[in-house]
Every structure is written in structure tokens, then in C-alpha cells.
Amino acid sequence: MSDLKIDAFPRTVTRRKVRQLRRAGLVPVIVYGEATQPVNLQVRSRELERVLQHGGHSQLVTVSVEGGDTHNILVKEIQRDPVSRAFLHADFYAVNMSEEQEVSVTVNSIGRPEALAAGLMFYQHLDAVHIRALPSDIPAEIEVDISGLDLENPITIADLPAIPGVTYLGESDEIIFGMIATRAEEEEEEEAEEEEMAEPEVLGRGKTEEEEGEEE
């Protein structure tokens, strides 16, 4: 289970007045859920940034409100200033711990493809995958060993490691990691094919002078 936590404080400031909160290093947030009445709170900007950097985009986060209330939440939406990237607002969804949730989890590679050679390039097609799991079973990230990756055998969702309590969503054959030939390698193959096609084809043996003389 995730150990991510963040302190929050009751918020009475709303609408345009929330600007003064942001200037004070605070972020206005709302906590809501199927069994929870919407609650206006505020959190420290630096604490929210720390939580997100440690997996808070997908993992369960415990919100401790000054005064005693506690909420188990998933971060549903983060609004940032398009220029400064400062937080503008955050939506926290209060989860039922006995109900599975669908979230996106980051996928990271470990190892190095043994088949990696000159003319080949490794690429990652998906940065995250969708999963379904109980809030307490949601992993911070999914690590995939890519040492066995080669040009003919990409790593797909079906190849992801089994994690207790986690169901992978999406098409099983969707590629996550793969290898492709670089342009230089493709050009070399094309040149080889052109040379092979340019070789003259011998259809038969020509007549010798002796055979030509006999015909005369």
C-alpha cells in the first residue's frame, strides 16, 4: 500500500479570491466522491509537488485535514498555469478502499537489449499503461526487463510482469517497447537489394565457333 501523505487545511476562500492563496504558496483543492460530500481544502504547493513526483498521479494518497478528518484519495486532475507551470487547482477523488479503480501507471525499462547493435535503435511506444486494481494494490510504477528485446519480438502489454491484484487493460498485443532499424541500416539493405537485382541473368550457353561452323 502507498505511504504517500499530504497535509491539508479547511478552505473558505473561493472563486477569484483563491489568487491570494496561490501567492502564499497554497493550492486550492476539492475532495469529492460517491460517498463523500465535496470538501474545499488547501494544500502547500511544495508538498503537492513532492507527492506527484513520488507517484501521486496514480497511487493512493492519504490526505490529513487539520482538525482530524482523513481522506484516501486519487489525484484526478491537476490544473497548472500554461506559462509558469504553477498549480492553479487540484481535484482529489475520495475512493472506497474495497472498490477497484482504473488508473494509468508509468512503465519504466530496466536492463539493456542484448540484441542491440549498430543500425538498430530502441524505442518506447507507451510511457504508461491502464490498469484496474484496489486502491491499496496500485503500484507506483511498472518495471520491465528489456534485456531479451530484439527486432522481431517487441514487448507488448501481454508481456508485462504479473502483479498481485493488478489487471492490465487495453489490447494485449499493443507494443510498449520495440526496436527499429535506423535509416543508415535501411539504406544499406536497399543498396544490397538493388545490387542483387542489377546482376545480369544468364539464360543459356552461347554457341562456340566450332558449332557455328558445323551449321554452315
N, C-alpha and C positions, 0 to 999 in steps of 0.2 A: 504494500500500500504506500502511496505517495506520502512524503513527510513535508510537502510544501505548505507553508503557512504565511498568512499576511494579517496584520492588524488593521482594523477599520474603525471608523468613528461615525456616529449618527450625523446626518446632514440635513440641515433645514434650508440651506441656500439652494435655490433652483433657478431655472431659466438663465437670463443674461447675467445674473449676479454670480454665476459659477466662475466667471472670469477671475474674480478675486481669489478664488480657491487655487486656480492654476498658477497665479502669480506667487502664491505662498507655497508652491511645490506639492499641492494636493490634487488628486484626481477624483472627480465626481463619478460614482458608480451606482448601479442599481442591482439589487438582488431580487430575482423572481423565480417562480417555479410553479409546478402544478399544485403543490400543497403549501405554497408559501405566498403570502401577500407581498406585493412589491415593497421593497425597503430601500430608501435613499441613504447611501453611505458615502464616505470619502476615505481614500487611502493615500498614503505617501507615494509620490511618483517614483522615487528611487526603489521603494520596496516592490512596487508592481513590476518595475523593470527587472529586478532581481528574480522574481518569481517566474516571469516569462522566459528569461534566459536559462532557467533550470527546468524547463519542460512544462511551464504553466499553460502553454497554448493547448495542451491536450490532457495533461494529468489533473487529478483531483487536487483541489486546493482548499485548505481549511481557513475560513475567514472568522477571526475572533473579533467580535464587536465590543467596544468599550461599554461596559455595563453588564456583560455576561452572556449575550447571545452568541451562538456559533452556527456557521453555515458551511456545509460541504458543497462546494461549487465547481463548475467547469466554466472556464472563460469562454463566453460565446462570441463576443465582439469587442474589438478594440478600435477606437477612433483616434487618429493622430492628425496633427497639423501637417498638411502636404509639404510644407517647406521646412519647418523646424523639426518635424517628427515628434514634437512634444505631445503628450497624452491629452486628449480632449474629453474622452468619456470611455467607460467600460461597462459591459453588460455581464453579470455573473448569473449563471443558471444554477439554482439550488436543486441538487439531484436527490433522488430516492436511492439509497445505497443498495437496495435489493432489486433495482431495475437496471438492465443493461443499457448502455449508451453507445451511440455511434460517433466516433471521433476520427480525426486524422492524426497519424503518428509519424514522426520523422524516421526515415530509413538511412542508416549510415553503413558504409562499407568498411570491412577490416581485411587486412592481407593485401596481396598483390597478385594479379593473374599470372600464373606460371607460364601461360602461353603468350604473354605479352612480348612482342618482338618488334623489330624495325618494320615500319609500314603498317602497323596496327595501332589503334587508339581505343582506349577505354572510355565509356560514357555512362552516365546515369540518366535514365529516362524519367524516373519518378523520384521526387525528393521526399514524398510522404505517401502512405497508403491508408485507406479507410479500414477501420476495424470496428467490431462490436464486442463489448465486454462490460462487466460490472465496473463501477467507478473505482473500486479498490484494486482491480486487476489491470487497469490501463497502464502499459509500460511507458517509461519516459522516452524511449527510443527503441528502434529495432535494428540490431546489428546483423549484418550479413557477411559471411566469409566468401570472398570473391576469388580465392586462390585457384579454384577449378574452372573459372570462366574461360571460354575460348570463343573463337569467331563463329562457330557453328552452333554453340549451345549457350544462349543468353540465360540470365536468371530472371524468372518470372514470379508472379505472386504465388504460384503453386510451389515454388522452391523456397519460400520464406520459412524460417525456423518455427517449429511449433512452440507456442507459449501457452501455458495453462490458463484456461478461462478466456482466451482470445480467439475470435473468429475473424478471418480475413475476408473482406468484402471486395467486390469487383471481379473482373474476368480473370480466371486462373492463368490464362496464357498471356496476360498483359506483361510486357517487358519492363523490368526495373533497372537491370544492369546489362550492358552488352559491349561488344567490340565491333569496330568497323575498320575497313581498310582506308588508309589515308589517300589523298589524291595522287601522291607520288607512286604509291603501290598500284593504284588503279591504272595509271598511265603506263607503267612497266608491263602490266598484264595485257593492256590493249596493244602495245607495240609488239609483244610476243605473238599475239594472235594475228596481227597484220603481216608479220614476217612469215608466219606459217602459211597464211593464205596466199602470199606472193610467190611461193616456191612453184616452179613450173611442174605440171603434171605430165608424166611420161605415159603415153597411150600405147606405144608398141615399139618393137625393134625396127630400126630402119634397114633398108636393103644394102648389101655390100656391093662393091664394084663387080665382083665375080658373078653375083646373082643377076645384076643388071645386064651383064654381057651375055649370059645364057638366054635371057628373054629375047634379046635381039637376034 
